[in-house]
Amino acid sequence: MVSQADAFRTWARVAALSFGGPAGQMAVMHRIIVDEKRWVSEERFLHALNYCMLLPGPEAQQLATYIGWLMHRTRGGLVAGGLFILPGFLSILALSILYAEFQDVTVV
């Protein structure tokens, strides 16, 4: 069984490397979770991916949440899903703060 600390570090790594849209995000997730860590089999990953693609919404984020849930149930799903969206959230937050601070500058 994977420790929660190791899962946290791994999901933080997946999140930090997951820019470029859902195809790139799922490829990074596959490389780390299936190929490197071997936490989930290829068959299980593809089954989960197919399931997430049927649902409405962002399939890469749903896939991260689902795999986190498979590993550590509710807490794992919340951690994996939360860490997955954290870099994008922080980027938009930083840009929003910069815009709010410099909105009166004529160049902006």
N, C-alpha and C positions, 0 to 999 in steps of 0.2 A: 504494500500500500504506500502511496505517495504521501509524504508529510505535508501538512498545510503550509509550512514555511517554504518548502521547496516549490509547492504549487504557486504560492504567492510570488516568489521570485521569477518563476517561469512565465506566469501570466503577465507580470510587469515587463519582462523581456519581449514577449509577443506583442504587447501593446506598444512598446517603444519602437519596434521595427515595423509595425503595421500601418504604413501610410501608402496611399495609392489606390484606394478603392477596394471593393469586396473581393475581387479576384486575387489581388496581391495580398490582402489580409488573410484570406483562406489558404493561400500558398505558404505564407510564413507560418501560419498555425499548423499546417500539415507537416512542414519540414521540422518544426520544433517538437510538436506533440507526438507525431507518429514516427518520423524517421530518427530523430535524435534521442528523445526520451523514451520512446516506445511505451507510452502510457495507454495508448489506444491503438487497436489494430487498424490496418488499412480498411478492412471491411466495415468495422464499426464506425470509423470516421466518415466513410462514404454513405453509410446508412444515415448517420446523423445529418450529414450535409443535405441529402435528399429530403429528409424530413423538414429541415429548416427552410429549404427552398420552396416548399409547399405553403409555408406560412407567410402571411403578409408581413412586410417590414424588412429591416436590414438583416439579411441572412448571415453575414459574417459575425455580427454581434450576437445573434441568436445561437449560432454554432458555438461561440466561446462560452456563452452562458450554459448551454446544454452540456458541453464537455466538462465544464466546471462542476455542474450538478452531478454528472455521472461519477466524478471522482470524490466529491465531498458533500453531496446533497445540497441542501438549501444554501448553506454558508459558502460552499464552493462555487455555486452558480452566481451568487451575489458578488463574490470577490472577482471571479473571472470576467463577468459582464461589466462590473464597475471599472476594473483596471483596463479593460479593452477600450472603453470610451474615454478614459481619463486624458490621454494625450490630446485628442481632438478638442475636448472641453477646455483644457488649459490653454491651448492655442487660441481658440476663439475668445476666451476670457481675456487673455493678454492683448489681443488685437482690439477688443472692445474698450478696454481700459485706455490703451494708447489713443484710440479715436476720440474717446470722451475727453481726454486730457488735451489733445491737440486739434480739436474740431474747428477752432476759430482761426487757425493758421491758414493763410490763403493758399499755400501750396497743397494742403490737404483738400 
